[in-house]
Amino acid sequence: MTAPLGSLSLVLTSWSAPGEPAVPDEEARAGHPVDAQLTRLQRSDIESGLPQEGYRIWREDSPAREAFEDIERWDYDPAWVLEGRFELVDEDRVVPFEHIKDGGATRGLPVSGDLVFDIDGTEYRLAAFDTNYGGPKLHLVFGDRTNGAESYGAGRFLFLDHPGATGDLVPGDSIPVTVDFNRAVVPPCGFSNQMNCPLPPLQNRLPFPVRAGEKKVRYAGDFAL
């Protein structure tokens, strides 16, 4: 997170109007130091479906990076290493996820299967979307009763190796999987208000505290995003 392109360095995310061309580099860099880094983004507009061109500015002198002190975390707890299963539902299934900066609108993300596990005799079934993060992964966005008090308010992330990535599973199959909540992390929007993180859907909001993994970001003094 403290790298030149880490989330703490992100100071601006800007999007052109749907269907409009990308902003030229010189215009995007205006008002920023010469060592600021510029990266490009693309997405589809939620309402029109038209392509949108965007860019980000990353600065090593960002206020968040300078105020950053630590990521608070719980001590490792083996009780939160859960043995469960991944059920392949449909390789082409898409589930709507609300994002923190989209004003209640949703974006469809590919969720090929469910993570299923038991806690105290109750079965929980969570939707983790497919992504590529150093290889095929499942990206779990979850909430629990610690959010807002002990941990980051908008929920946390957990990445798992995708057990269906080999292509050996067909819809209806399941495979054992380990869900280790000690690896839960604060999402990028906990480090920059220019990130647009997905929020936990209702089925991913656990009705108990998960005191494992990262809690929240600690900044110096009274700094807030």
VOBATOR-331012 format. One line per 5 residues: number of its first residue (from 1); for each residue x negated, y negated, z negated of N, C-alpha, C, CB. Coordinates in steps of 0.1 Angstrom, whole numbers, padded with zeros to 4 digits. Glycine has a CB too. Example, Ala and Ser with C-alpha at 12.3 -4.5 7.8 and 13.67 -1.06 7.14 Angstrom:
# residues 2
1	-0132:0057:-0078:-0123:0045:-0078:-0132:0033:-0078:-0113:0045:-0090 | -0128:0022:-0071:-0137:0011:-0071:-0129:0000:-0079:-0141:0006:-0057 .
//
This chain:
# residues 225
1	-0008:0012:0000:0000:0000:0000:-0009:-0013:0000:0009:0000:-0012 | -0021:-0012:-0004:-0030:-0023:-0005:-0038:-0025:0008:-0039:-0023:-0017 | -0036:-0016:0018:-0044:-0017:0030:-0040:-0029:0038:-0043:-0004:0038 | -0048:-0033:0048:-0044:-0044:0057:-0031:-0043:0063:-0055:-0046:0067 | -0027:-0030:0066:-0013:-0028:0072:-0005:-0021:0062:-0014:-0020:0085 .
6	-0008:-0022:0049:0000:-0016:0038:0012:-0025:0036:-0008:-0014:0026 | 0023:-0020:0030:0035:-0027:0028:0033:-0040:0020:0045:-0019:0020 | 0024:-0041:0011:0021:-0053:0003:0017:-0065:0012:0011:-0051:-0008 | 0011:-0061:0024:0006:-0072:0033:0016:-0077:0042:-0006:-0066:0041 | 0028:-0071:0043:0038:-0075:0053:0045:-0088:0048:0048:-0064:0055 .
11	0044:-0099:0056:0050:-0112:0052:0062:-0115:0062:0040:-0123:0052 | 0063:-0109:0073:0074:-0113:0082:0077:-0101:0092:0069:-0125:0091 | 0090:-0099:0093:0096:-0090:0103:0106:-0099:0111:0102:-0077:0097 | 0105:-0100:0124:0113:-0108:0132:0118:-0100:0144:0106:-0121:0136 | 0131:-0103:0147:0137:-0096:0159:0143:-0106:0169:0149:-0086:0154 .
16	0140:-0103:0181:0146:-0111:0192:0161:-0107:0193:0139:-0109:0206 | 0169:-0116:0199:0183:-0112:0201:0184:-0100:0210:0191:-0124:0208 | 0195:-0092:0209:0196:-0080:0217:0195:-0083:0232:0210:-0073:0214 | 0187:-0075:0238:0185:-0076:0253:0175:-0087:0257:0198:-0079:0259 | 0171:-0095:0248:0161:-0106:0251:0147:-0101:0250:0163:-0117:0241 .
21	0138:-0107:0258:0124:-0103:0258:0117:-0105:0245:0116:-0110:0269 | 0105:-0098:0243:0097:-0100:0231:0091:-0114:0231:0086:-0089:0231 | 0089:-0119:0218:0083:-0132:0216:0068:-0130:0220:0084:-0136:0201 | 0062:-0140:0227:0048:-0139:0230:0039:-0139:0218:0044:-0151:0239 | 0027:-0133:0219:0018:-0132:0208:0015:-0146:0202:0005:-0126:0212 .
26	0012:-0156:0210:0009:-0169:0205:0020:-0175:0197:0005:-0178:0217 | 0032:-0173:0201:0044:-0179:0193:0045:-0171:0180:0057:-0178:0202 | 0044:-0158:0181:0045:-0149:0169:0035:-0153:0158:0045:-0134:0172 | 0023:-0156:0163:0012:-0159:0153:0011:-0173:0148:-0001:-0155:0160 | 0020:-0182:0154:0020:-0196:0150:0021:-0197:0135:0030:-0204:0158 .
31	0012:-0205:0129:0013:-0208:0115:0007:-0198:0106:0027:-0209:0111 | 0001:-0188:0112:-0006:-0177:0104:-0021:-0178:0106:0000:-0163:0107 | -0029:-0174:0097:-0044:-0174:0099:-0048:-0165:0110:-0051:-0170:0086 | -0060:-0167:0115:-0065:-0159:0126:-0067:-0144:0123:-0078:-0165:0131 | -0069:-0141:0110:-0071:-0127:0107:-0058:-0120:0104:-0080:-0126:0095 .
36	-0047:-0127:0105:-0034:-0120:0104:-0032:-0110:0115:-0022:-0131:0104 | -0026:-0099:0112:-0024:-0088:0122:-0009:-0088:0127:-0027:-0074:0116 | -0008:-0086:0140:0005:-0086:0146:0008:-0072:0151:0005:-0096:0158 | 0019:-0066:0148:0023:-0053:0154:0037:-0055:0159:0023:-0042:0143 | 0041:-0046:0169:0053:-0047:0176:0063:-0036:0172:0051:-0046:0191 .
41	0076:-0039:0173:0087:-0029:0169:0097:-0029:0180:0093:-0033:0156 | 0104:-0018:0181:0116:-0017:0190:0127:-0009:0183:0112:-0010:0203 | 0139:-0013:0186:0151:-0006:0180:0163:-0009:0189:0154:-0010:0165 | 0174:-0002:0186:0187:-0005:0193:0195:-0013:0183:0194:0008:0197 | 0202:-0024:0189:0211:-0032:0181:0223:-0024:0176:0215:-0044:0189 .
46	0226:-0025:0163:0237:-0017:0157:0250:-0019:0165:0239:-0020:0143 | 0253:-0032:0168:0267:-0035:0173:0267:-0032:0188:0270:-0049:0170 | 0257:-0037:0196:0258:-0036:0210:0251:-0024:0216:0252:-0048:0216 | 0242:-0018:0209:0234:-0007:0214:0222:-0012:0224:0242:0002:0222 | 0222:-0025:0226:0211:-0030:0235:0197:-0029:0228:0214:-0045:0239 .
51	0187:-0028:0235:0173:-0028:0229:0170:-0041:0223:0163:-0024:0240 | 0163:-0040:0212:0158:-0052:0205:0143:-0051:0203:0164:-0054:0191 | 0136:-0062:0206:0122:-0063:0205:0118:-0071:0192:0115:-0070:0217 | 0109:-0065:0184:0106:-0072:0172:0091:-0072:0169:0113:-0065:0160 | 0087:-0079:0159:0072:-0079:0156:0071:-0081:0140:0065:-0091:0163 .
56	0059:-0078:0136:0056:-0079:0122:0043:-0087:0120:0056:-0066:0114 | 0042:-0095:0110:0029:-0102:0106:0025:-0096:0093:0031:-0117:0106 | 0012:-0092:0092:0006:-0087:0080:-0006:-0096:0076:0001:-0072:0083 | -0006:-0100:0064:-0016:-0109:0059:-0022:-0104:0046:-0011:-0123:0057 | -0036:-0104:0045:-0042:-0099:0033:-0041:-0109:0021:-0057:-0096:0036 .
61	-0037:-0121:0024:-0034:-0131:0014:-0020:-0132:0010:-0040:-0144:0018 | -0012:-0122:0013:0003:-0122:0010:0005:-0124:-0005:0010:-0110:0016 | 0015:-0131:-0009:0018:-0133:-0023:0020:-0119:-0031:0030:-0141:-0025 | 0026:-0110:-0024:0028:-0097:-0031:0015:-0090:-0033:0038:-0088:-0023 | 0006:-0090:-0023:-0006:-0083:-0024:-0015:-0089:-0035:-0014:-0083:-0011 .
66	-0014:-0102:-0036:-0023:-0109:-0046:-0017:-0107:-0061:-0023:-0124:-0043 | -0004:-0105:-0062:0003:-0104:-0075:0003:-0089:-0079:0017:-0109:-0075 | 0000:-0080:-0070:0002:-0065:-0073:-0008:-0061:-0084:-0001:-0057:-0060 | -0003:-0053:-0093:-0011:-0048:-0104:-0012:-0033:-0104:-0006:-0052:-0118 | 0000:-0026:-0103:0000:-0011:-0103:0014:-0006:-0099:-0004:-0007:-0118 .
71	0014:0007:-0097:0027:0014:-0095:0029:0022:-0108:0027:0023:-0082 | 0039:0019:-0115:0042:0027:-0128:0048:0040:-0124:0052:0019:-0137 | 0044:0050:-0132:0048:0064:-0129:0050:0072:-0142:0038:0071:-0120 | 0058:0083:-0141:0059:0092:-0152:0048:0102:-0152:0073:0099:-0152 | 0045:0108:-0163:0035:0119:-0164:0041:0131:-0156:0032:0122:-0178 .
76	0032:0139:-0151:0036:0151:-0143:0044:0160:-0152:0024:0158:-0138 | 0056:0164:-0147:0065:0173:-0155:0068:0185:-0146:0077:0165:-0159 | 0063:0197:-0150:0066:0209:-0141:0081:0212:-0141:0059:0221:-0147 | 0089:0207:-0150:0103:0210:-0150:0110:0204:-0138:0110:0204:-0163 | 0104:0194:-0131:0109:0188:-0120:0104:0194:-0107:0107:0173:-0120 .
81	0097:0205:-0107:0093:0213:-0095:0104:0223:-0093:0079:0219:-0097 | 0113:0221:-0084:0125:0229:-0082:0124:0239:-0070:0138:0221:-0081 | 0127:0251:-0072:0128:0261:-0061:0142:0261:-0055:0123:0275:-0065 | 0143:0258:-0042:0156:0258:-0036:0155:0263:-0022:0161:0243:-0035 | 0163:0258:-0013:0163:0263:0001:0166:0252:0010:0173:0275:0002 .
86	0162:0253:0023:0166:0244:0033:0175:0251:0043:0153:0239:0041 | 0187:0246:0045:0197:0252:0054:0198:0244:0066:0211:0253:0047 | 0194:0251:0077:0195:0244:0091:0210:0244:0094:0187:0252:0101 | 0216:0232:0096:0230:0231:0099:0232:0229:0114:0236:0219:0092 | 0225:0220:0120:0226:0217:0134:0214:0209:0138:0240:0210:0138 .
91	0206:0213:0148:0194:0206:0151:0197:0192:0157:0187:0214:0162 | 0209:0190:0161:0212:0177:0167:0222:0168:0158:0219:0179:0180 | 0223:0173:0145:0232:0165:0136:0226:0151:0133:0235:0173:0123 | 0235:0141:0133:0231:0128:0130:0240:0123:0118:0232:0118:0142 | 0234:0117:0108:0242:0112:0096:0240:0097:0095:0237:0120:0083 .
96	0250:0090:0092:0249:0075:0091:0242:0071:0078:0262:0068:0092 | 0232:0063:0078:0225:0058:0066:0226:0043:0066:0210:0063:0066 | 0230:0038:0055:0230:0023:0053:0216:0019:0050:0240:0018:0042 | 0212:0007:0056:0198:0002:0053:0199:-0011:0045:0191:0000:0067 | 0189:-0014:0038:0190:-0025:0028:0192:-0039:0034:0177:-0025:0020 .
101	0188:-0041:0046:0189:-0054:0052:0199:-0055:0064:0176:-0058:0058 | 0208:-0044:0065:0218:-0044:0076:0232:-0048:0072:0218:-0030:0081 | 0233:-0054:0060:0246:-0059:0056:0258:-0049:0055:0250:-0070:0065 | 0255:-0037:0052:0265:-0027:0051:0267:-0018:0063:0278:-0033:0047 | 0261:-0022:0074:0262:-0014:0086:0253:-0002:0085:0257:-0022:0099 .
106	0255:0008:0093:0248:0021:0092:0241:0024:0105:0257:0032:0088 | 0230:0032:0104:0222:0036:0115:0222:0052:0114:0208:0030:0116 | 0225:0058:0125:0225:0073:0126:0210:0078:0126:0232:0078:0138 | 0207:0087:0116:0194:0093:0115:0196:0109:0117:0187:0090:0102 | 0186:0115:0123:0187:0130:0125:0186:0138:0112:0177:0135:0136 .
111	0196:0145:0108:0196:0153:0096:0199:0167:0101:0206:0148:0085 | 0189:0175:0103:0191:0189:0109:0196:0199:0099:0179:0194:0116 | 0194:0196:0086:0198:0206:0076:0199:0199:0062:0188:0217:0075 | 0201:0207:0052:0203:0202:0038:0193:0209:0029:0217:0205:0033 | 0189:0201:0019:0181:0207:0008:0191:0211:-0003:0170:0196:0002 .
116	0190:0223:-0007:0199:0229:-0017:0192:0234:-0029:0208:0240:-0011 | 0196:0230:-0041:0189:0235:-0053:0199:0235:-0065:0176:0227:-0056 | 0195:0242:-0076:0204:0242:-0088:0197:0235:-0099:0207:0257:-0092 | 0205:0227:-0107:0200:0221:-0119:0210:0224:-0130:0197:0206:-0118 | 0206:0231:-0140:0215:0235:-0151:0228:0242:-0146:0218:0223:-0160 .
121	0226:0250:-0137:0237:0258:-0132:0246:0251:-0122:0246:0262:-0143 | 0243:0239:-0118:0251:0232:-0108:0243:0231:-0095:0255:0218:-0113 | 0250:0234:-0084:0243:0233:-0071:0244:0219:-0065:0249:0243:-0061 | 0233:0214:-0060:0232:0201:-0054:0228:0203:-0039:0223:0191:-0061 | 0234:0195:-0030:0231:0196:-0016:0228:0182:-0011:0243:0203:-0008 .
126	0215:0180:-0007:0211:0166:-0003:0207:0166:0011:0199:0162:-0012 | 0210:0155:0018:0207:0153:0032:0193:0146:0033:0218:0144:0039 | 0184:0153:0040:0171:0147:0042:0169:0146:0057:0159:0156:0035 | 0165:0134:0062:0164:0133:0076:0151:0136:0082:0168:0118:0080 | 0151:0140:0094:0139:0145:0101:0130:0133:0105:0142:0153:0113 .
131	0117:0134:0103:0108:0123:0106:0094:0130:0109:0107:0113:0095 | 0085:0121:0114:0071:0126:0116:0062:0117:0109:0068:0126:0132 | 0056:0122:0098:0048:0114:0089:0035:0122:0086:0055:0111:0075 | 0026:0122:0097:0015:0131:0096:0018:0145:0099:0008:0130:0082 | 0029:0147:0107:0034:0160:0110:0049:0160:0107:0027:0171:0102 .
136	0056:0171:0112:0071:0172:0110:0074:0172:0095:0077:0184:0116 | 0083:0163:0091:0086:0161:0076:0101:0160:0075:0079:0149:0070 | 0106:0163:0062:0119:0159:0058:0117:0147:0049:0126:0171:0050 | 0125:0137:0051:0125:0125:0044:0137:0124:0035:0123:0112:0053 | 0136:0126:0022:0147:0125:0013:0148:0112:0007:0146:0136:0002 .
141	0159:0105:0008:0162:0092:0002:0172:0095:-0009:0167:0082:0012 | 0168:0094:-0022:0177:0098:-0033:0178:0087:-0043:0173:0111:-0039 | 0189:0087:-0051:0191:0078:-0062:0194:0087:-0074:0203:0069:-0060 | 0192:0081:-0086:0195:0088:-0099:0197:0078:-0109:0183:0098:-0103 | 0200:0082:-0121:0204:0073:-0132:0193:0065:-0138:0210:0082:-0143 .
146	0181:0066:-0133:0170:0057:-0137:0169:0044:-0129:0156:0064:-0137 | 0176:0044:-0117:0175:0033:-0108:0180:0020:-0114:0183:0036:-0095 | 0171:0010:-0113:0175:-0003:-0118:0171:-0006:-0132:0190:-0005:-0117 | 0169:0004:-0140:0165:0003:-0154:0150:0007:-0155:0174:0010:-0164 | 0148:0020:-0152:0135:0026:-0154:0127:0027:-0140:0136:0040:-0160 .
151	0134:0028:-0129:0128:0030:-0116:0134:0020:-0106:0130:0044:-0111 | 0128:0019:-0094:0132:0010:-0084:0147:0011:-0082:0124:0012:-0071 | 0154:-0001:-0081:0168:-0001:-0081:0175:0005:-0069:0172:-0015:-0082 | 0169:0005:-0057:0175:0010:-0045:0173:0024:-0042:0171:0001:-0033 | 0167:0031:-0052:0164:0046:-0050:0149:0048:-0046:0173:0051:-0039 .
156	0146:0061:-0044:0132:0065:-0042:0132:0074:-0030:0126:0071:-0054 | 0119:0077:-0025:0117:0085:-0013:0110:0098:-0018:0109:0078:-0002 | 0112:0109:-0011:0104:0121:-0013:0102:0127:0001:0111:0131:-0023 | 0089:0131:0004:0086:0137:0017:0082:0151:0015:0075:0129:0024 | 0088:0160:0023:0085:0174:0023:0081:0179:0037:0097:0183:0017 .
161	0072:0189:0038:0069:0196:0050:0083:0201:0056:0058:0207:0049 | 0085:0200:0069:0098:0204:0074:0097:0219:0076:0101:0197:0088 | 0105:0227:0069:0105:0242:0070:0110:0247:0083:0112:0248:0058 | 0118:0239:0090:0123:0243:0103:0116:0239:0115:0137:0239:0104 | 0104:0233:0113:0096:0227:0124:0091:0238:0133:0084:0219:0118 .
166	0089:0250:0129:0084:0261:0138:0094:0265:0149:0080:0273:0130 | 0107:0261:0147:0117:0265:0157:0122:0279:0155:0111:0263:0170 | 0118:0286:0144:0122:0300:0142:0137:0301:0136:0113:0307:0133 | 0142:0290:0131:0155:0290:0125:0166:0286:0135:0156:0280:0113 | 0177:0292:0133:0189:0288:0141:0200:0283:0131:0195:0300:0149 .
171	0209:0275:0136:0219:0269:0126:0226:0280:0118:0230:0262:0134 | 0227:0278:0105:0232:0288:0096:0221:0295:0088:0240:0298:0103 | 0209:0295:0093:0197:0301:0086:0193:0292:0074:0186:0304:0096 | 0186:0298:0065:0180:0291:0054:0167:0297:0051:0189:0291:0041 | 0158:0288:0045:0144:0292:0041:0141:0286:0028:0134:0288:0053 .
176	0133:0293:0019:0130:0288:0006:0122:0275:0008:0122:0298:-0002 | 0123:0266:-0001:0116:0253:-0001:0114:0249:-0016:0123:0243:0007 | 0103:0242:-0018:0100:0237:-0031:0103:0222:-0031:0086:0240:-0036 | 0111:0217:-0040:0114:0202:-0041:0107:0197:-0054:0130:0200:-0041 | 0096:0190:-0052:0088:0185:-0063:0090:0170:-0065:0073:0188:-0061 .
181	0099:0167:-0075:0102:0153:-0077:0091:0145:-0083:0114:0152:-0086 | 0080:0152:-0088:0068:0145:-0092:0062:0137:-0081:0058:0155:-0098 | 0065:0141:-0068:0060:0134:-0057:0069:0123:-0052:0057:0144:-0046 | 0079:0119:-0059:0088:0108:-0055:0081:0095:-0055:0101:0108:-0065 | 0084:0087:-0046:0076:0074:-0044:0086:0062:-0043:0067:0074:-0032 .
186	0081:0050:-0047:0088:0038:-0045:0088:0035:-0030:0081:0026:-0053 | 0100:0032:-0024:0100:0030:-0009:0093:0017:-0006:0114:0029:-0005 | 0090:0015:0007:0082:0003:0011:0089:-0010:0008:0080:0003:0026 | 0103:-0010:0007:0110:-0023:0003:0107:-0027:-0011:0125:-0021:0006 | 0101:-0018:-0019:0097:-0022:-0033:0084:-0030:-0033:0095:-0010:-0041 .
191	0077:-0031:-0021:0064:-0038:-0019:0065:-0050:-0010:0054:-0029:-0014 | 0076:-0051:-0002:0078:-0062:0007:0093:-0064:0010:0070:-0060:0020 | 0098:-0076:0009:0112:-0079:0012:0114:-0080:0027:0117:-0091:0005 | 0104:-0077:0035:0105:-0077:0050:0107:-0062:0055:0093:-0083:0056 | 0107:-0053:0046:0110:-0039:0050:0125:-0036:0050:0102:-0029:0041 .
196	0130:-0028:0059:0144:-0024:0059:0145:-0009:0056:0150:-0028:0073 | 0146:-0006:0044:0146:0008:0039:0160:0014:0040:0140:0009:0025 | 0161:0027:0043:0174:0034:0042:0178:0035:0027:0174:0048:0049 | 0191:0035:0024:0196:0037:0011:0202:0051:0009:0207:0026:0008 | 0202:0056:-0004:0207:0069:-0006:0222:0070:-0002:0205:0073:-0020 .
201	0226:0079:0006:0240:0082:0009:0246:0087:-0004:0243:0091:0021 | 0260:0087:-0005:0266:0091:-0017:0262:0105:-0022:0281:0091:-0015 | 0261:0115:-0013:0257:0129:-0017:0243:0130:-0022:0259:0138:-0005 | 0235:0119:-0020:0221:0120:-0025:0219:0112:-0038:0212:0114:-0014 | 0230:0108:-0044:0229:0100:-0057:0232:0109:-0068:0239:0088:-0057 .
206	0221:0114:-0075:0222:0124:-0085:0228:0118:-0098:0208:0130:-0088 | 0237:0125:-0105:0244:0119:-0116:0236:0121:-0130:0257:0126:-0118 | 0223:0121:-0129:0215:0123:-0141:0201:0116:-0138:0213:0138:-0145 | 0194:0113:-0148:0181:0107:-0146:0170:0117:-0142:0176:0100:-0159 | 0162:0113:-0132:0151:0121:-0127:0138:0113:-0131:0151:0123:-0111 .
211	0133:0117:-0143:0121:0110:-0148:0109:0118:-0144:0122:0110:-0164 | 0106:0116:-0131:0094:0122:-0125:0090:0113:-0113:0097:0137:-0120 | 0077:0113:-0110:0072:0106:-0099:0070:0091:-0102:0081:0107:-0087 | 0070:0083:-0091:0068:0068:-0093:0080:0062:-0099:0063:0062:-0080 | 0078:0051:-0107:0089:0044:-0112:0092:0031:-0104:0087:0040:-0127 .
216	0083:0022:-0105:0085:0009:-0098:0071:0002:-0097:0095:0000:-0105 | 0071:-0009:-0090:0059:-0017:-0088:0057:-0027:-0099:0059:-0024:-0074 | 0045:-0029:-0104:0043:-0039:-0114:0035:-0050:-0108:0035:-0033:-0127 | 0040:-0062:-0109:0034:-0074:-0104:0029:-0083:-0116:0043:-0082:-0095 | 0020:-0092:-0114:0015:-0101:-0124:0025:-0112:-0127:0001:-0107:-0120 .
221	0025:-0116:-0139:0033:-0128:-0143:0048:-0126:-0140:0028:-0140:-0137 | 0054:-0137:-0135:0068:-0137:-0132:0071:-0135:-0117:0075:-0149:-0136 | 0061:-0129:-0109:0062:-0127:-0095:0074:-0118:-0092:0049:-0122:-0089 | 0082:-0121:-0082:0093:-0112:-0078:0094:-0113:-0063:0106:-0115:-0085 | 0098:-0102:-0056:0099:-0102:-0042:0111:-0111:-0038:0102:-0088:-0036 .
//
